[in-house]
Structure formats: C-alpha cells, structure tokens
Amino acid sequence: MILLFYGDDVKLIKIKVDEWEKDIFKNHQHLDKILLESFNPSVFINATEETLFSDLRYIKVYVQKKDDINSILKLSKKSDIIAIIFYTEKPIDGIDKSIKTFPFFLPKPYQIANILIEKFSKKIDPIVIDFLSKNITSLYEIEKIDYYLKNNPDKVIKIKDLPYIIEEIDVSVFSIIDDIINRKIESALNSIINFINVSEYGVLIKNLFSTIKMLYTIKKMIVNKVNDQAIIKKFNLHQIILKKYIEIAKKLDISELENLLIFFPILDLNSKKFLTDYFVCKLTIDF
C-alpha cells in the first residue's frame, strides 16, 4: 500500500501523516519503520534490504520531484506500507492509479476569506478575516478556529483573540492598527511598546503606512464621488472587509490623512536616528 501526501500546506500534510501513522501502528504493532528524508534509488534499496526478513515494513520517504514517486512504486514490495511526502505548489498528474493520493493545497487569500465568511458568518470580525486570509500558512488554523468557537459558542473572535487560538501567528502589528483606527489609545500604546521590544521599528511603520495609504486612497475616491461598488472593485479584498474600511474612511479628514502620509518618511528617519518609540506613540495619540 502506497499513499502520497502532497501540496503546499506543509503543516496540514504533517498532521494528516501523523494521524495516519497512529492508525497504522495501532493495527500493526510490529512494523519495521524506515525514514528517508530524501529519495535516492540505491539508498532506498539498501535501507529496505536491512529489513529483508520482516513481514511488514513501513517506509516514510520525502521526494523532491514527481518522477521519484513512480520509481518508489517499482522498487517497493507489495507488502510494504509507504507514505510519500511531496511538497509542491502545483497539482500533479500521471501518478500510477494504485497509489492513493491526498492533496493538501493552501487556497488563495480571497478563497480563504470566502471560506471563513461562509463557515463562521457573524462569529468572526471582518478585520480578522482580512488578516487571516493574508497570513495563515495552513488550513489547519481554520480547524483551530472552528474548535475554539464550538467550545465558546457565544464568542465573536476579535483580532486580539488570535494569539490564544493560533499561537504561531503574530497579530501584533495588525492589532495596533485596529486599535489606532478605533481610537483605543491605551491599548495601542501598550501594544506598540511590547512590539518594539521584540521587533523592529521599520516593520511597524511599514504596516501603519500601508493602512493609512489605503484609507487615503479610499477617502480620495469618496471625495471624488466614486460609489462604494466601484471602490470595492479597485482593491483585491473581500467586499465585507472593504466596506469596513470605507466606513472608517468616510469619518476621516482627507487633509489629515495626506499630512500623515507626508509625515511617515520623517517618522521613519527619526525613529531610526533616535531609537525611541516616542514618534510612533505621538502619531498614535494624534491620529
């Protein structure tokens, strides 16, 4: 039996292989286990010859190219249980039909946003949907959110909840931006200080600049009487997310946004020159 786990969702592939291995070893406790971190025909043959007298062998092998998969099929015994792991960003074809295939590909950001909206509806904040669609590295993270909401049915997930649900994702910059826009000054300032203690000024400033630039562009279109639907078409974001940004932009003054954009190069320079969070904190208070 040969199984092929492939795709670019590395984390989900690992989890599914681990789950499958538990079942295999539960039912076959005396399996000889062989791990090959790369495929080479001679190494494969030598490794499997060492267990020549075993009735059953379990072989986990990582391959670098599609041709290796059919090569393994030719070199293996019918009694072998083999898990092939192939990390690839593209679908594959031409695989022998006797091999069971399990594809795990990470969808595009807009597809992830649609999945989150369809699956969780009003149980997850639009800002969180926007962030996750661009930052998650595995669909397993969506399973974590699903599990969390099943155990917290009255909860609406906000950006600050993510570190407790998905430990691997750094949401600090996005959380700061969300706080600044919503005028949660104390929370934003605390997050800025914590962020700068473990990261760089440049990362924070870059993200702040990007968000304000988008708000400025939206505000400019509103001033020029461009309708909401036309604004939504301009940006590569889900319309629920953009509607929230449009609502925010409508409340902001275009001249203030313009001044902020002009101020950012000075902010970046001063922050690097004096190595202080004073300038970023002042921007937060004055926004």
C-alpha angles and dihedrals in degrees: 000000000000125000125189119206110188144158140077099283091097096173094051091047090054092048093049093047090050091050092049092048091054090056093046095051091043089060097034108038095168098055117138107231123215123183120195115182091196135015123250119156096225093044090048092052094045093048094050094045089063088068095042094131096050118105093216133026131188114206124186111190133175116214131198101201140029096246090064090066096064090041089059090051090056094047098045129089121241090243093055121110107211132183113195117195117199120175109205138148093212132068114252132218137179093062117149110263092231089069114087109225128208114184120198113182127167110235123233117271095260090050091051089050090052091049091051093047093046094044102041104022108177095358094086129054116245091235088058091050090052093049096046094046089061101035115034114104098195141032085230086080088064089053088054091053091048091051092047094052093047088057093041104039095167094051126107108201114236128187092262091057094063099081088059093048102035108027096184096062120087104216097165099106093045090047091053092051091049091050093048093051091048092046095242090149101169093049092046093050092050091049092048092053092047092047095050091050090064104025144027132287090230095063092052094044092048092054094045090050092049093053095046090047090055092048090050092051091049092047091050090053090049091051088051088053096247108162123241095252092055090050091050091053092054096061129062094230134105112270093240089059094045093048088060092051090047090054090051093046092052089061095049128084114243094216091054091050089048091052091049092054091050090048096053098081088052090047091051093047095047093046091053094042099049098027093223136128091219095101095048091046091049090051089051093052094044097044 
